[in-house]
Amino acid sequence: MSDAVLRRAETPVLVGRTGELHALLDALTHPPAVVLVEGEAGIGKTRLVREALGHVSVRGRTVLTGGCHPLREPFPYGPVFELLRRLEGRLPSELNPVCGALRPYLPELAEGLPPAPEPLADQRVDQHRLFRAVRALLEDVGGGVIVVVEDLHWADEGTRDLVRFLVDDPPEGLSTVLSYRREELPGAGLPLGRAYRQPPGTTAVLVPLGPLDVTGVRSMTAALTGTADVPAALAEALHAHTAGIPFVLEEVVRALPEGAGTTGRLAELGVPTRLHEAMADRMALLSPAAAACVRASATLRVPAGEEVIAAVAGVGAAEAGTALRDALGAGVLHELGPDRYGFRHTLAQQAVYHGVPGPARRALHRRAVRILESAEPRPLVQLAYHAKESGQPALWRRYGEAAAETAQRMGDLALAVELLEGLLSDEHLAALERARLATRLSRVAVNTVSHRRAAALLRRIVQDDRLPDGLRGEIRLNLGLLLHNQGGEYEQGRVDTEVAVEELRERPSLAARGMAALALPSWSGQPYRVYERWIERAEGLLGDDAEGWLRAAVRGNHLALRVSRGDPAVWPEAEVLLRSAGQGDAQQRVHVARTCGNLADYAAWLGLDGPAHRFRREAERLATEYGATFVEGIAVGTGLRLDWYGGRWEGLAERARRVLEGHLGVAAVAADAQVVLGQLALARGEWEEATARLDAAGIADPDNAPAPVLASASGAAVRLLAARGGLNAACATADRALARLRRKDIWAWGAELVPMAVTAYARAGRLDEAEAVTREFTAGVAGRQAPAGHAAVHVCRGVLATAARRHGAAVVAFEEARAAYAALPRPYPAARAAEAAARTALALGVPDGRDPAEAARRLGAVAEEFAALGATRDAARCRRVLRGTGVVTPSRRGRRGYGDALSPREREVARLVALGHTNREIAEVLFLSPRTIEQHVAKVLRKLGVASRAEVPAED
């Protein structure tokens, strides 16, 4: 390699990415499409996308590119508006009227946009209209638009929401390409904030980029140097030094001196693989003015115009243009847009920045503050950053607070939290100043999904004894609500809220808010009377001048408390409160929405499915209109349970898993999803899955589980343990769960627990306890509007009658239970009650004058009901009993042959094989012999055309 070092801006050909390029192009040519390009810094995401956009197969399509930046100002949706500005002069003459909503954001396109609609008072509704406008504009442009958003890991919440809106329902012809670094994604590490599920008809592709191997490094080095003669030893050394990261490799090769064809010459560079040294070598070739502009650009961190870069660099206007041209020509800076210059990659920016001595860096930051202060509008986030780095803490706090206030006003709560957390990290902050900022942070954080860091900061601050009680109380109150609503730390949240109430004795409105929150009975395991006292105290603090939102909050929580115990007088009052939402302000309407969500939640636990559906719909409507994310979460969780109760199991597991992947920052929603998944797994005989889900629903941490969810999960766990032969463990679980229910004294929440506990006690010979619990439960739901509880009482009586060998009475009780469940309607417990009635009738036999064949036919019908629901194990259990009776019943399959298709039984076996179960475990679930299962497995493998159990595909 005796030729001079390559001076091209980049490799002339794309190296080592053939498969990835084909995958990207295939998606782009089959719109609507969503492509996620994932890889670490310097891996070549931008180059891959650019190569695809230049391919002949996508020529003629409208390409709109935008990117996210590390120092983003509080301007939600900025990256999307940046790319939409590229439509200037290319708008069609006829546009959807909703596109007029974009006028304030895209003045460059104003002449071609429809008139702007009237502004909406509610931010959430306004946001939805804006999202629709963006989608409509992309749809009307037509011609197969390709939207590219790079560096999505730096996106604000608004941009991520907007992008998610577009890809969830993409216009016909739209292809969206999103690039990001997974290691820098916020929260759960999901590029869109939750797992992406492609809609029907949409092409979705994940293109992960990894480092180049030695062969790829050799090819890229050859392309960079213009020669094919790259020694294998040099390629191996370059691979070792650069880890195969294309950008680092490119910078290292550029820094090689002429003739560096051996590893020895490579070593002469010291440690040339370190990017900052490569950049330093290239900087040394620049003129002083060009190098100053590069250092200024590195200090600014974000792309900037020529005038700003020159001013920060201290370079005169006359030589600025030449200096920038030198930096661009050397490939150190790049033109990233009209009058926007910066680094092609963050690695390069960091390499240059860290090469500037500390005093010089601070001087550059001070100069940046002076220059940016004159900009209009002021880039507050950038000013705060530069003020901090220049050693001006007072100025940092001033601009940081202003930026946080702007972000909060514009709905970018995540940025507001990030800025306030940064300010609070200053260890030199005075105590009262820290408390003031923490109060602001607590008010913002209580409405956001991200909570862990904010909670830790607030915890440290409330421990400062120098704070006034009123200030500490407000911070602690918001901390308690944060821990309860987002963190799922119910017990700690309750303790903090109780302490806050006492600290807020001089601020009655905030104290009443805390008391009303403590009156919700799902918070902890305390007795019902404790919640009554809290709501009475809250109502006692409401004066004649109490604000409407506070009255709605207190009144709503009182109604929810009464519903939890089955008070039938609540519903007319709830309708009055719902109607009041039309007269109140946005804050009051949010509290009415929250009340509707709580009423629906508690009604579902009681078996009041009609009111649950109605108030859930109202909660969703109001939450959507007024941006109440927490309420949306409550409605989603209740919806999952209502689908479970109503027998709408098709796709329910997938919906529940989707909720867990992005559950709107509401811990109770995750508990709802887990208990539903646990119940589904139990009905299918998937023991390990059921155990894990029920533990996650609250059994593993009962102090931090919503009380009704914990009762439901405990009932399922009792049944699971008993089914697996662990009767003693089942009784112990029942003991603990009943102790909690007894202490709380809300027996209506025991509808899914008490029958399982009574059954376990009866099987264990603890009949006195079974009878006592039944009496307690019956008294606890008597006179209450709790139809699920009343149905459960019939089940308990049937179990006790069976244990006493009073089979006739047992049949009557179980049939009454079946009718009660069917009236709700709740088909699964109705089928279980019908099974118990049929099996008891079979036990009666001829002496009681009953026809065994009729009981067997009824049991066969129940087996079909279970099978239709998807309750595999329940159906198999019924068939096992039928086989033991000797009574012949018609086969559900008739004499049909399935050929190469799987029969229903083979599908059940295949699903359990895919889950990793052994033949013996499958036999236990399906009540068959291991030999029979072995034969079924052989047929499954043959029909699916696979060689081993590991290849059997999983089905939901």
LINVENKA-V948436 format. One line per field, one symbol per residue. phi: phi as a letter, one per 20 degrees, with the letter a starting at -180 (. if undefined). A space follows every 50 residues. Layout:
# LINVENKA-V948436
phi: ???
This chain:
# LINVENKA-V948436
phi: .efffgdffaffcfdmcfffffffffffecffbccdddrfgneoffffff fffefffdfnefdcdbbdcfdeefcgmggffgffffegncfffdcggfff fegfecffdgfeefgffffdfefffffffffffffffffffmmmfddcde lffeffgfffffffffefbfffnedddcdadgfdffmemdgdnbfedffg ndeccddeddffefffffffffffemceedgffffffffffdlmegffgf ffffeffgmfecfffffffncfffffffffffffeefgffffffffffff mdgbegfffffffmdfgfdffffffffffemedcedrglccaefbfgfgf ffffeegggffffffffffffffefcfffffffffffffencfffgffff fffffffffenefffgfgfffffffffeffgfffffffffffffffddff cfffffffffffeeffffgffffffffffffffffeemefffffffffff gffefecgffffffffffeffffbeffgffffffffffffeeefefffff fffffffffffffgdnefffffffffffffffeeefffffffgffgffff gffffeneffgffffffffffffffdmefgfgfgffffffffffffmeef mffffffffffbemmdfffffgfffffffffffenefffffffffffqff bffccggffffffffffgfffffeneffffffffgfffffffffmdfffe feefgffffffffenefffffffffgfgffdfmeebfffffffffgffff fffemeffffgffffffgffffffecffffffffffffffffffmfgemd egffffffffffgffffffoegffffffffffffemeecfffdmdfedle effgffffffffffenffgfffgffelcegfffgfffgfffffemdebff effecf
